[in-house]
Amino acid sequence: MLPPRPARGGLRADCGRVGSIVAALRPTCLWRPESGLALTSLAGMYRNLDPARIVETAVALRRRIDERFPASGLGKVARELVGICEEAAALSGWLARPNWWLRSLVGLALLVLTAALVGAVLHLQVEAAYSSLSDLVQGLEAAVNDAIFIAFGVFFLVSWESRRKRRRALAALHVLRSIAHIIDMHQLTKDPERVTGASRADTRSSPQRAMSSFELTRYLDYCSELLAIVSKVAALYVQRFQDPVTLQAVNEVESLASGLSRTVWQKIMILDRVAPDRVAPDRVAPDRVAPDRVAPDRVAGERVVDPDGRATGD
């Protein structure tokens, strides 16, 4: 006995529920038109570098530098780095996209080469015997040379797109290497000992040092952040372009930025030790207030009478 057929309405409702479940299990696809990246899931947002976010971070850092140090050379470097980040966002998308017209041209050239080889083999007349050993050696040598020549031609055609992209990526990495050295030049004369007054033996050619310990710390922090952005932009080029030569160049830029940032942080650590009042004046802890910032009625050793008539003292 056959089971009763379900009603059409119930079957349609079951299909609707199944469709909703499949739609819920399907990963959410996010498209960023400004960056050219399609993220297949929310978890994928934290597995890839987003060029748009890197540009936003660089713009925010440039704004912070301009607000803290107006018309400074470091602000101009940060403005240039913002332009480099925008160019890197476009270039990384170009490196990741396949060049279809070039691939079509290479495929057509390979077809022509294959047809020429097949035609040459079909019209080749092979003698059954050789008159001497030297003729055999000459024939083998000619065949090997032709095979090597054909292999080089195929390799040149197949790697044409990769070499074209590599050339542009290496040129962009050279710009990043240069700007990393420029950032290092801006922090080169920032000596923590000069700020603390430990050494005042300046000469006429000594650079002007008018920053306080807090300002110098912020300046060095900005240099470190700029170097970090340089490193992230370099990694952006090889995120979806797997080329060994370009990857090695990116590793060199990252190592350079990391080494320069380590030097900057050594200066910050020196400032933290020799200049405890380097924090902002409105955030100074009570136990780290300089003597000249203490209220006149709270000088160490002085007894003060509070409104209730009780004498207090440090």
N, C-alpha and C positions, 0 to 999 in steps of 0.2 A: 504494500500500500504506500503510495507516494505521499510525502508530507504536503500540507497545504501551501499553496503559493502565497508569498507575502504580498500585501497590498502595495500598489505603486507608490503611494505616499510614504509608506514606511521604508521602502527600498530607497527612494530618493533622499529621505532623511538620513539613512545610514551612510549613503555615499557622500552626503554633505558633511557628516561628522568625520568620515575618513579623510576627506579632502582638507578639512580644517586642521586635523592632526598632522597631516603631511606638510601643510603650509607652516605649522608651528615648528616642526622639526627641521625645516629647511633653513640653512644658515642665512642670516641677514647679510645682504650685500650693500655696502656703502660705497658711494662713488664721489670722489672729490674732483670736480672739474678743474679746479685751480692747480692741483698737483698731478693730475693724470693717473692717480692710483685708485685701484678698486680693491677694497678690503672685503674678503669673503665672509668674515665674521667679526664680532665685537672683540674676540680674543686676538684676532690678527692685528688689531690696532696697536698692540704693544709688542709685536714681533718684527715690525718693519719701521724704518725711519720715515717719517712723514715730512716731505720737503716744505710743506706749508707751515708746519709747526716750527721747523728750524728757522724759516724766514721771520715768523712772529717773534721768536726768541731773540733773534739778532736785532730786530726793530726795537723791541723793548729795552735791550741792553744799550743800544745807541741813544735812546731817549733818556735813560738813566744817566749815562755819561754826560750828555749835553746839559742836563739839569744840575748835575753835581759840579762839572768842570766846563762852563760855557766857553766856546771858542778855543777849545784845547786841541792839540794835535791828535790825542787819543780818540776824541770824538770824530775827527775826520777819518781816522783809520776804521772806526766802527761803521761810519757811513759807507765807506768803500766795501767793507765786509758784507753789509746788507745787500749791496749790488751783486757781489759775488754769490751770495746765497740764492738770490733770485735767478741768476744765470745757472747755478748748479741745479736748481729745481727743474728748469727746462732741459738742461743737458742730460740729467739722469733719466728723464723720460725718453729722450731721444736715444740714449744708449740701450734702454730696455726694449724699445720697439724694434721689431724686425724690419729691415729695409727690403720691402717686397720687390721694388723695381730692380734693385741690384741683384737680389736672389734670382729673379726671372732672367736677367741678363747672363748670370753665371750658369744657370740651368740650360739656357739656349746654347751657350758656348760649349758646355760639356756634351750636349747632344750632337753638335756639329763635329766635335772632336771624336766622339764615339763612332759616328757615321763614317768619318774619314778613315778611322782605323779598320772598321769592318770592311769598307771598300778596298783598302790596301791589302788586307789579308785574303779577300776573295780573288783578287787579281794577281796574287803572288804566285810565282812559279818556283817551286822548290825542286832542286835537282836531287836525284836519289843518291848520288855518290859525289864525293869531292876528289879532285885530282891530287890534292896533297893536304898535309896537316895544316899548313899555313893558311890555305883557303878556308878550312873549317874554323880556325882561330879568328880569322878576320870576320867571318860571318857572325860568329858568336859575339865578338866585340861590337860590331855594328848593331846587333839586336839589343845588347845591354845598354849601349849609349842611347838608343831610341827609347827604351823603356824608362831610363832615368830622366830623359828630357820630357817625356810625357808625364811622369810622376811630378816633376817640378811644376809643369804647367797646370796640372789638376790642383796641386796644393796652392798655387798662387790664386787660382780662381775661387777655391773654396774658402780660403782665409782672407779674401779681399774685404769683405764686410767687417770682419773682426779687426783687421789692421787699420781700416779707416776710422772705426770708433776708438781704437786704442790711441791713435794719434791725437784726437781731440781731447780724450780723457787725460793724457799725459800733459798736454798743454795747460789744461785747467789745474792739474795738480801742481804744476810749476808755479802758477799764480798763488796757490795756497801756501806753498813753501816760502815764497817771497814775502807774503803778508805776515806769516808767522815770524820771520826775522825782523820785519818792521815793528811788530808789537814788542818784540824783545828789545829793540833799540829804544823804545819809549820808556821802558822800565830800567834801562841800563844804568842811568845816573841817579836812580832813586835809592839813596843810601840810608838805611835806618839809623845808623849811628849819627849822621848829621842832624837828623830830626831831634834826637835826644840831647844834643849838645855835647856829646862825648868828644867830638873833634871839630874845631872851628878854624883850623889852619887852611883857610881858603886862599886861593890865588886870584889874579885878575881874570884868568881863563876858566875858573871854576863855574859850573852851571848854577843858576839861581835856584835856591831851594826855599820856597816860601810856603810849603805845605806843613800843616800840623801833623801829628802822628795819626790822628783819625783820618784826615784827608789822604795821607799817604797809604794807609791801609785800604781805604776804598779804591784808590787808584790801582794798587796792586791786585785787588780782587777783580777789578774790571779787566785787567790784563789777563788774568787767569781764565776768566770767563770767555774772553775773546779767543784765546788759544783752544779752549774746549770746543767752541763753535767751529773753529778751523778743522779740528779733528773730526767732528761729526759730518761736516760737508765732504771731507775726503772719503769717509766711509760710505757716503751716499752714492758716490760714483760706481762703486762695485757691488751695490746692494743687489742689483739684477743684471749685472754685466760681469760674468765670470771669465775674466781674462787673467792669466797668471802674471803677465808683465805689469798690468795695471794694478793688480792686487799687491804686488811687491812695492810699487811706488806709493800706494796708499799706506802700507805698513810703515814705510820710511817717514811719510808726513806725520802719521800718528805718533811715531817714536820721537820725532823732532818736537812736536807740540807738547808731548808729555814731559820731555826733558826740560824744555823752557818753562813750563808751568811748575815743575819741581823747584827750579831756581827761584821763581816768584814766591812760592810758598815758604821757602827758607827765609826770605826777607820778612814775610808776614810773621813767622814764628819768632824771629829776632825782635820785631816790634812788640809782639805780645809779651816778651820777657822784659825788655828794657823800657817799654813805655806802657805801663798798666792803664794810663788814662787815655788810651787810644780810642775808646768807645765814645759814642756821641754824648755830649754834655747832658742831654735830658735823659740819658739811660745809665748814668754812672751809678754804680752800687754805692751804698753808704760807706762801706769799708774801703772803697777805692777812690774816694774823693780827695783831690789834691788839697794841700793846706791852704792855698790861696783861694779855694772855692768854698771853704767852710765859712759858715756865718760868723760874724764877729763875736757873737755871744756864745759860740761853741768852740772856741779855740781850746786845744788840748791843755789840760791842767787848770782851766779856769772854772771857778765855781759859779753856777748860775742859779738864781732864785726863780722858781716857777711861780705862776699866779697863785698857787695855794700856799706859798710861803715856805716850801721845802727846798733846801739847798741841794743841788745836784752837781755833778762834775764827772769828767772823763777819767 
